[in-house]
């Protein structure tokens, strides 16, 4: 295979990999764990009463 085609194939693979990584980065959502819902509601109620 000529060198030009090898370079083109390598660039295409790199571009596809970068696109996959970018999509994963944009779709990433951090895992929410150990969330105390009652404490959050209380803090919102406290903030509303002081404002």
Phi and psi in degrees as a GROMACS rama.xvg file:
@    title "Ramachandran Plot"
@    xaxis  label "Phi"
@    yaxis  label "Psi"
@TYPE xy
-62.8231  155.794  UNK-2
-61.7293  -38.7586  UNK-3
-59.8551  -42.1898  UNK-4
-69.0456  -35.1223  UNK-5
-64.471  -42.1312  UNK-6
-64.0913  -41.8425  UNK-7
-62.5846  -43.1619  UNK-8
-63.1711  -40.9739  UNK-9
-65.6829  -41.674  UNK-10
-64.7799  -38.9113  UNK-11
-63.5536  -41.717  UNK-12
-65.6755  -41.4375  UNK-13
-64.7506  -42.6466  UNK-14
-63.9692  -39.8853  UNK-15
-65.812  -41.4424  UNK-16
-64.953  -41.0142  UNK-17
-64.7454  -37.8142  UNK-18
-64.8154  -42.3555  UNK-19
-61.1877  -44.1329  UNK-20
-64.51  -40.3839  UNK-21
-64.6996  -40.9627  UNK-22
-64.9678  -43.3701  UNK-23
-61.3098  -40.3263  UNK-24
-65.8444  -39.8745  UNK-25
-71.8844  -31.4595  UNK-26
-89.1513  -4.20095  UNK-27
-66.0639  130.685  UNK-28
-125.326  126.426  UNK-29
-65.5334  149.602  UNK-30
-76.5589  127.628  UNK-31
-97.3431  119.128  UNK-32
-140.397  158.021  UNK-33
55.5311  50.5346  UNK-34
-98.2719  123.174  UNK-35
-96.9845  98.4057  UNK-36
-65.8376  -41.1578  UNK-37
-63.7476  -40.1328  UNK-38
-64.8344  -37.9015  UNK-39
-65.3817  -43.7539  UNK-40
-61.2006  -40.6849  UNK-41
-64.0883  -42.0259  UNK-42
-65.9403  -36.8351  UNK-43
-66.7394  -40.6724  UNK-44
-64.0678  -39.7414  UNK-45
-65.0756  -41.2178  UNK-46
-66.3919  -37.4776  UNK-47
-69.6986  -35.7332  UNK-48
-73.3113  -30.9906  UNK-49
-81.0294  -24.7011  UNK-50
